[in-house]
Amino acid sequence: MCLLLAVPVSLTGTTGVTSIEAVLMRTQLRWAGHVSRMEDYCLPKTVLYGELAAGCHKRGTLKKRYKDSLKQHLSLGHIDCHQWSTLASNRDSWRHSIYNAAASFENSHRVSL
């Protein structure tokens, strides 16, 4: 039997390795900032900010959308959900904000373990 499987240990706190959740959060926020800086006629921006004019969904629980996970990552990173696109218009400040958000998420995640 492998010793690593027998002893549950969190290696992210001791080795300084970033957790996959923080990497995904940083990547999604970077992509959202990139899309928000695109021209209005670009397809990714149209899809991100667009709403369906008509249609229906199946009964039961709603499926999680990209916007839902984006809002969740924004709130976990302590970034205002209503002002993020204006913050993302400046690429340098947005990059600084998302790295700080990922670092604060990582620190709070390590404390909770």
C-alpha positions in Angstrom: 0.0 0.0 0.0 1.3 3.4 -0.9 2.1 5.6 2.1 0.7 8.7 0.5 -2.7 7.1 0.2 -2.7 5.9 3.9 -1.8 9.3 5.4 -4.1 12.2 4.4 -1.9 15.3 4.2 -2.4 18.7 2.6 0.7 19.4 0.6 -0.4 22.8 -0.5 0.4 24.4 2.8 3.8 22.9 3.3 5.2 23.0 -0.2 3.9 26.3 -1.4 2.1 24.7 -4.3 -1.0 26.6 -5.4 -4.2 24.7 -5.2 -6.2 23.8 -8.3 -9.1 25.9 -7.1 -7.0 29.0 -6.9 -5.5 28.3 -10.4 -9.0 27.8 -11.9 -10.2 30.9 -10.2 -7.3 33.0 -11.5 -7.7 31.6 -15.0 -11.5 32.2 -15.2 -11.1 35.8 -13.9 -8.3 36.4 -16.4 -10.5 35.1 -19.2 -13.5 37.2 -18.1 -11.3 40.3 -18.0 -10.0 39.5 -21.5 -13.5 39.1 -22.9 -14.8 42.3 -21.2 -12.1 44.3 -23.0 -13.1 42.9 -26.4 -15.1 44.9 -28.9 -18.8 44.7 -28.5 -19.3 42.8 -31.8 -17.0 39.9 -30.8 -18.8 36.6 -30.3 -17.3 35.7 -26.8 -18.4 39.1 -25.4 -21.9 38.8 -27.0 -22.3 35.3 -25.4 -21.0 36.4 -22.0 -23.2 39.4 -21.7 -26.1 38.1 -23.7 -29.4 36.7 -22.5 -31.8 34.4 -24.3 -34.8 36.2 -25.8 -37.0 33.1 -25.7 -36.7 29.6 -24.6 -37.3 27.3 -21.7 -35.3 25.0 -19.5 -36.1 21.6 -18.1 -37.8 21.3 -14.8 -35.8 20.7 -11.7 -32.6 22.3 -10.5 -31.1 24.8 -12.8 -27.7 23.9 -14.3 -24.8 26.1 -13.3 -23.9 28.6 -15.9 -20.5 30.2 -16.6 -21.9 33.5 -15.2 -22.8 31.7 -11.9 -19.3 30.4 -11.4 -17.8 33.8 -12.4 -20.0 35.5 -9.7 -18.9 32.9 -7.2 -15.2 33.4 -8.0 -15.6 37.2 -7.9 -17.2 37.0 -4.4 -14.6 34.5 -3.2 -11.9 36.9 -4.3 -13.6 39.9 -2.7 -14.2 41.7 -6.0 -17.5 43.6 -6.5 -19.8 41.7 -8.9 -21.3 44.8 -10.3 -18.0 46.8 -10.8 -15.7 44.0 -12.1 -16.0 45.0 -15.8 -14.9 48.6 -15.1 -12.0 47.3 -13.0 -11.1 44.8 -15.9 -10.9 47.7 -18.4 -7.5 48.5 -17.1 -5.5 45.3 -17.8 -2.7 45.9 -15.3 -5.0 46.7 -12.3 -7.2 43.7 -13.3 -4.2 41.4 -13.3 -3.1 42.7 -10.0 -6.6 42.3 -8.6 -7.0 38.7 -9.7 -3.7 37.7 -8.3 -4.5 39.3 -5.0 -8.0 37.6 -5.1 -6.4 34.2 -5.8 -3.9 34.8 -3.0 -6.5 35.7 -0.5 -8.6 32.7 -1.5 -5.6 30.5 -1.1 -4.8 31.9 2.4 -8.4 31.5 3.6 -8.5 28.0 2.1 -5.4 27.0 3.9 -6.7 28.3 7.2 -9.9 26.3 6.8 -8.0 23.1 6.3 
